[in-house]
Amino acid sequence: MTYVGQPAAASEQRPADPDRSSLKDVVAAYVGLTKPRVIELLLLTTVPVMFFAARGIPELGLVVATVIGGTFSAGSASVFNCVYDRDIDEQMRRTRRRALPRHIVSPRAALVFGFVLGIASTVILWAWVNPLSAVLSVSANAFYVFGYTMLLKRRTTQNIVWGGLAGCFPALIGWTAVTAELSWTPVVLFMVVFFWTPPHTWALALRYREDYANVDVPMLPVVAPAREVGRQIVLYSWVMVATSLLLWPVADTGIFYPVAAALLGAGFLVEAHRMWSRTRGTEDLSLIQPMRLFHSSNLYLSLLFVAVAIDPLLRF
């Protein structure tokens, strides 16, 4: 049974004529294909880990190379995602203003752009960071495109649970950029992002569940009542917070990190439980207010990784 209302009306705006698009529009369209807001979040889980791995301030040139390589890699994956999903993006309110649905950029041009970004990313990371970081970056890109976008997204309610693995790799890349090897410390941070992704994404999907239902993407909020979505969010949130606290004994952090993680985790759990409470007995999104949790999740992850960066600086 699908717990949604009627599909949103199709946009009445006609597609943009690429011949009449200004240079500024085209540049903005190509930048938009890379999903800059997603890149910002990914970099926020990369750079702080570099500080933690260096036990202080990492080399500036290494940070710059990692940021540029990571930006190009994440942008490449997003471009491929936009190309593959252009059919459903054109029907969804949240995505129909993207470049491909508006016909500002052609699918072929977007594919070329995606490959150029991916190749440039690999070259930069291999030459100026290290081969391990480059391999991890390519692996994340490939998993996001083939694992999530092409295989999981349109087939299972677990799409974002396992598909979200791609978004966890920046923690590993940030660590290996400094150390050139893996250890349990970045794996813990990898798992924090893994358990954070479902609550973050399901809150957004709950807000736009009519969109996902209209294009037959089985996000959990499409196939389950809001109360069950809220329950699942609470469960994942508890595991996420518990995992975040594991960094203290595993990585032998200072006292700043566990205090910050505990306070941030408590705040997030309160918000998750409040949303779950609001889902009981109603499917009215105006009462559930899922975007409150979505924005809280962004703030939580941002501040948690800032704490990861600050902790070694206080000890240094």
Backbone torsions as a table, in degrees:
resi	resn	phi	psi	omega
1	MET	NA	136.7	-178.5
2	THR	-99.9	127.8	-176.3
3	TYR	-99.9	66.9	-179.9
4	VAL	-139.9	167.0	176.5
5	GLY	-92.8	-156.7	179.8
6	GLN	-74.0	145.6	178.4
7	PRO	-59.6	147.0	179.8
8	ALA	-66.0	148.4	178.7
9	ALA	-65.8	144.5	-180.0
10	ALA	-67.0	149.4	179.1
11	SER	-63.6	139.1	179.6
12	GLU	-91.5	-3.1	-178.9
13	GLN	-76.9	138.0	178.3
14	ARG	-80.2	147.7	179.4
15	PRO	-58.5	147.5	179.5
16	ALA	-69.5	145.1	176.8
17	ASP	-84.7	114.1	-176.4
18	PRO	-59.3	-27.8	179.9
19	ASP	-70.3	-24.5	-177.6
20	ARG	-99.3	-1.4	179.6
21	SER	-74.6	135.8	179.0
22	SER	-74.5	163.9	178.6
23	LEU	-58.8	-38.8	179.0
24	LYS	-61.7	-42.0	178.6
25	ASP	-62.5	-42.3	-177.9
26	VAL	-66.8	-44.7	178.4
27	VAL	-61.0	-45.2	179.0
28	ALA	-61.9	-36.3	179.7
29	ALA	-65.3	-45.0	178.9
30	TYR	-64.3	-41.2	177.0
31	VAL	-62.8	-41.7	179.9
32	GLY	-62.0	-32.7	178.2
33	LEU	-61.2	-26.0	-178.4
34	THR	-83.1	-6.0	-179.4
35	LYS	54.7	70.0	-175.4
36	PRO	-55.6	-34.8	-179.5
37	ARG	-66.5	-35.2	176.2
38	VAL	-67.2	-41.0	179.2
39	ILE	-61.1	-42.0	179.0
40	GLU	-56.3	-44.6	-178.8
41	LEU	-67.3	-39.4	179.1
42	LEU	-65.6	-41.1	178.4
43	LEU	-66.7	-29.8	179.2
44	LEU	-69.1	-18.0	174.9
45	THR	-102.1	4.3	177.6
46	THR	-103.0	-56.7	-173.5
47	VAL	-63.3	-45.9	178.5
48	PRO	-58.2	-35.2	178.5
49	VAL	-66.1	-30.7	176.0
50	MET	-65.0	-40.1	176.1
51	PHE	-62.4	-43.0	-178.7
52	PHE	-66.5	-41.4	179.8
53	ALA	-65.2	-35.8	-179.6
54	ALA	-81.0	-8.1	-175.0
55	ARG	54.0	37.9	-179.2
56	GLY	162.5	-138.5	-178.2
57	ILE	-97.3	118.2	179.4
58	PRO	-72.6	165.2	179.0
59	GLU	-61.7	131.6	-175.0
60	LEU	-59.2	-44.2	-179.0
61	GLY	-61.4	-36.6	178.5
62	LEU	-67.2	-40.9	178.3
63	VAL	-63.6	-45.2	-179.4
64	VAL	-61.0	-46.3	180.0
65	ALA	-63.1	-40.5	179.9
66	THR	-67.4	-41.1	179.4
67	VAL	-65.1	-45.5	-180.0
68	ILE	-65.3	-46.8	179.2
69	GLY	-62.4	-41.8	178.8
70	GLY	-66.9	-38.2	178.4
71	THR	-63.5	-46.1	179.5
72	PHE	-64.3	-39.4	-179.2
73	SER	-66.0	-49.0	179.3
74	ALA	-64.1	-39.2	178.2
75	GLY	-63.5	-40.3	178.4
76	SER	-60.8	-47.4	179.5
77	ALA	-61.1	-40.3	180.0
78	SER	-66.3	-38.4	178.7
79	VAL	-62.6	-46.7	178.5
80	PHE	-61.4	-38.4	177.0
81	ASN	-61.5	-43.0	179.8
82	CYS	-65.0	-37.5	179.4
83	VAL	-66.5	-47.5	-176.9
84	TYR	-67.9	-36.6	-175.7
85	ASP	-95.2	14.7	-175.1
86	ARG	-63.0	-26.2	179.6
87	ASP	-68.7	-42.0	179.6
88	ILE	-83.9	-28.0	177.1
89	ASP	-60.5	-33.2	-178.8
90	GLU	-68.4	-19.8	-176.8
91	GLN	-101.0	-11.0	-175.4
92	MET	-99.9	136.1	-179.1
93	ARG	-58.4	-39.8	-175.2
94	ARG	-69.8	-23.6	-170.9
95	THR	-122.9	-5.3	-172.5
96	ARG	-72.5	-6.7	175.7
97	ARG	-93.3	5.5	177.0
98	ARG	-69.5	166.8	-171.1
99	ALA	-63.5	-40.9	-177.0
100	LEU	-71.4	-45.1	175.0
101	PRO	-60.4	-29.9	179.4
102	ARG	-87.4	-3.4	177.2
103	HIS	62.3	31.4	174.0
104	ILE	-81.0	-33.2	177.4
105	VAL	-122.9	137.1	178.9
106	SER	-80.8	153.9	177.6
107	PRO	-56.8	-39.4	-179.6
108	ARG	-65.1	-44.7	179.3
109	ALA	-63.8	-38.1	178.6
110	ALA	-65.6	-39.9	177.9
111	LEU	-61.8	-44.7	177.8
112	VAL	-59.9	-45.3	178.8
113	PHE	-58.9	-43.4	179.5
114	GLY	-63.3	-42.8	179.1
115	PHE	-66.6	-39.5	178.8
116	VAL	-61.7	-45.5	178.7
117	LEU	-62.7	-43.0	-178.7
118	GLY	-64.3	-43.5	179.3
119	ILE	-66.3	-44.1	179.3
120	ALA	-61.2	-41.5	178.9
121	SER	-60.0	-47.4	-177.7
122	THR	-63.3	-42.2	179.3
123	VAL	-63.2	-45.7	-178.1
124	ILE	-63.2	-47.9	-177.9
125	LEU	-67.5	-38.9	-179.6
126	TRP	-67.7	-43.4	-173.9
127	ALA	-81.5	-38.8	-172.1
128	TRP	-112.0	-4.3	174.3
129	VAL	-117.6	-90.1	171.3
130	ASN	-169.9	159.8	-176.5
131	PRO	-60.2	-35.9	-179.0
132	LEU	-62.1	-44.3	178.3
133	SER	-63.4	-37.9	178.3
134	ALA	-64.5	-43.0	179.5
135	VAL	-64.7	-42.1	178.3
136	LEU	-62.6	-39.4	179.5
137	SER	-64.5	-45.5	178.1
138	VAL	-63.1	-38.9	179.6
139	SER	-63.4	-43.3	178.5
140	ALA	-63.2	-43.0	179.0
141	ASN	-60.7	-48.3	-178.0
142	ALA	-64.4	-41.1	-179.0
143	PHE	-66.5	-39.0	179.4
144	TYR	-64.2	-40.9	-177.5
145	VAL	-75.8	-54.6	-173.8
146	PHE	-84.8	-40.6	-177.9
147	GLY	-74.4	-55.7	-176.9
148	TYR	-82.0	-60.7	-171.9
149	THR	-61.9	-49.1	-172.0
150	MET	-90.1	-28.9	-174.5
151	LEU	-104.2	-50.6	-169.5
152	LEU	-90.8	-39.7	-167.1
153	LYS	-54.7	-44.0	-174.4
154	ARG	-97.0	7.3	-172.9
155	ARG	-120.6	-23.6	-171.8
156	THR	-146.4	150.5	175.9
157	THR	-70.9	-14.4	177.4
158	GLN	-88.0	13.4	-175.8
159	ASN	-53.3	-50.4	-173.9
160	ILE	-79.8	-23.6	179.3
161	VAL	-63.4	-53.1	-179.0
162	TRP	-87.3	-34.1	177.0
163	GLY	-63.4	-26.7	179.8
164	GLY	-69.1	-8.3	177.8
165	LEU	-56.2	-34.8	-178.6
166	ALA	-59.7	-35.7	-179.1
167	GLY	-76.0	-6.4	179.1
168	CYS	-88.4	-18.6	-174.2
169	PHE	-62.7	-30.6	179.7
170	PRO	-54.9	-31.2	177.3
171	ALA	-64.3	-39.3	177.8
172	LEU	-70.0	-40.6	-178.4
173	ILE	-65.5	-42.3	178.4
174	GLY	-60.6	-40.1	179.8
175	TRP	-69.0	-48.9	-177.5
176	THR	-68.9	-24.6	177.1
177	ALA	-60.6	-33.0	-178.8
178	VAL	-91.6	-42.7	-171.6
179	THR	-99.4	-18.9	-176.1
180	ALA	62.2	21.4	176.4
181	GLU	-155.2	161.5	178.9
182	LEU	-98.1	156.7	175.3
183	SER	-153.8	-179.3	-178.5
184	TRP	-69.6	-25.8	-178.3
185	THR	-58.9	-54.7	178.9
186	PRO	-67.6	-24.7	177.8
187	VAL	-66.1	-38.4	176.8
188	VAL	-61.1	-45.9	179.4
189	LEU	-66.7	-35.7	173.6
190	PHE	-56.5	-45.1	-178.1
191	MET	-71.1	-31.6	175.5
192	VAL	-59.5	-47.8	179.7
193	VAL	-66.5	-35.1	179.0
194	PHE	-60.7	-46.1	-178.8
195	PHE	-78.6	-21.1	176.9
196	TRP	-74.4	-32.4	-172.4
197	THR	-60.7	-46.7	179.9
198	PRO	-60.0	-49.7	177.6
199	PRO	-58.3	-41.9	179.7
200	HIS	-61.4	-49.1	-175.1
201	THR	-76.5	-38.3	179.9
202	TRP	-66.0	-32.7	176.2
203	ALA	-62.9	-43.6	178.2
204	LEU	-68.0	-41.5	-179.6
205	ALA	-66.0	-31.3	176.4
206	LEU	-64.9	-39.9	178.3
207	ARG	-64.5	-37.1	-176.4
208	TYR	-111.9	32.2	-175.0
209	ARG	-64.8	-30.5	176.8
210	GLU	-63.4	-38.8	176.9
211	ASP	-59.8	-49.8	-178.8
212	TYR	-65.3	-38.0	177.7
213	ALA	-65.0	-38.5	-177.6
214	ASN	-63.7	-27.3	-178.8
215	VAL	-110.5	13.6	174.8
216	ASP	61.0	37.6	172.3
217	VAL	-97.5	115.1	-170.9
218	PRO	-80.9	54.1	172.7
219	MET	-58.7	149.4	-177.4
220	LEU	-51.2	-44.7	180.0
221	PRO	-63.9	-15.9	177.9
222	VAL	-79.4	-37.6	-172.6
223	VAL	-103.6	-5.8	-178.8
224	ALA	-129.1	151.8	177.0
225	PRO	-66.2	158.0	-177.0
226	ALA	-57.7	-34.5	-179.0
227	ARG	-62.6	-40.4	178.6
228	GLU	-68.3	-38.0	176.4
229	VAL	-60.7	-45.0	178.4
230	GLY	-60.8	-40.2	179.3
231	ARG	-64.1	-44.8	179.1
232	GLN	-63.0	-38.7	178.5
233	ILE	-62.3	-42.5	179.2
234	VAL	-63.5	-43.7	-179.5
235	LEU	-61.0	-49.2	179.7
236	TYR	-64.0	-35.0	-178.9
237	SER	-65.7	-41.3	178.0
238	TRP	-62.6	-43.6	179.4
239	VAL	-65.5	-38.8	178.7
240	MET	-59.8	-47.8	-178.1
241	VAL	-65.5	-42.5	178.5
242	ALA	-61.5	-41.0	179.1
243	THR	-65.1	-39.0	179.8
244	SER	-61.0	-33.6	-179.2
245	LEU	-75.3	-18.3	177.9
246	LEU	-64.4	-23.2	-178.4
247	LEU	-62.0	-30.3	-178.3
248	TRP	-58.6	-57.9	179.5
249	PRO	-75.0	-33.8	-176.5
250	VAL	-67.6	-42.8	-175.4
251	ALA	-103.5	1.0	-179.6
252	ASP	53.4	54.7	179.4
253	THR	-73.2	170.7	170.3
254	GLY	-75.5	-176.5	-177.1
255	ILE	-75.9	-21.1	-176.7
256	PHE	-61.3	-46.0	-176.0
257	TYR	-62.2	-52.1	-177.4
258	PRO	-62.7	-34.8	177.2
259	VAL	-64.3	-47.0	179.1
260	ALA	-62.9	-43.3	-179.2
261	ALA	-63.6	-39.2	-179.9
262	ALA	-67.2	-44.0	-179.3
263	LEU	-67.6	-44.8	178.7
264	LEU	-64.4	-41.7	179.1
265	GLY	-63.1	-41.7	178.9
266	ALA	-61.8	-42.5	178.7
267	GLY	-62.9	-40.7	-179.9
268	PHE	-68.2	-40.6	179.6
269	LEU	-63.6	-38.3	176.7
270	VAL	-60.6	-44.9	-179.5
271	GLU	-66.5	-38.9	179.0
272	ALA	-65.0	-43.8	178.8
273	HIS	-66.4	-36.8	177.8
274	ARG	-63.2	-41.6	178.9
275	MET	-66.7	-40.6	177.5
276	TRP	-59.4	-41.7	178.0
277	SER	-62.0	-37.8	-179.5
278	ARG	-70.8	-19.5	-179.6
279	THR	-81.7	-12.9	-175.1
280	ARG	-71.6	115.8	176.3
281	GLY	84.1	8.0	-179.8
282	THR	-148.8	150.8	172.1
283	GLU	-116.4	9.7	-177.2
284	ASP	-77.9	112.7	-176.7
285	LEU	-65.3	-27.0	178.6
286	SER	-66.9	-24.9	177.2
287	LEU	-90.7	-34.1	-178.7
288	ILE	-73.1	-38.7	178.4
289	GLN	54.1	58.3	-177.2
290	PRO	-64.7	-25.0	-178.1
291	MET	-68.8	-19.6	174.1
292	ARG	-62.1	-44.3	179.0
293	LEU	-70.5	-37.4	178.9
294	PHE	-58.6	-49.4	179.3
295	HIS	-67.1	-35.1	177.4
296	SER	-64.4	-36.2	-180.0
297	SER	-66.1	-39.4	176.2
298	ASN	-61.4	-45.4	-179.3
299	LEU	-64.6	-42.0	-180.0
300	TYR	-58.7	-53.0	-176.6
301	LEU	-63.9	-40.1	179.8
302	SER	-60.6	-49.7	-177.3
303	LEU	-70.1	-33.4	178.6
304	LEU	-63.0	-43.9	-179.1
305	PHE	-76.2	-25.8	170.1
306	VAL	-62.9	-40.5	177.0
307	ALA	-63.4	-35.8	176.3
308	VAL	-60.2	-40.4	-179.2
309	ALA	-74.4	-37.0	-175.6
310	ILE	-73.7	-36.2	-174.2
311	ASP	-52.6	-51.2	179.0
312	PRO	-68.0	-27.0	178.7
313	LEU	-68.0	-36.2	177.8
314	LEU	-68.2	-35.7	178.8
315	ARG	-77.0	-30.4	-179.8
316	PHE	-67.5	NA	NA
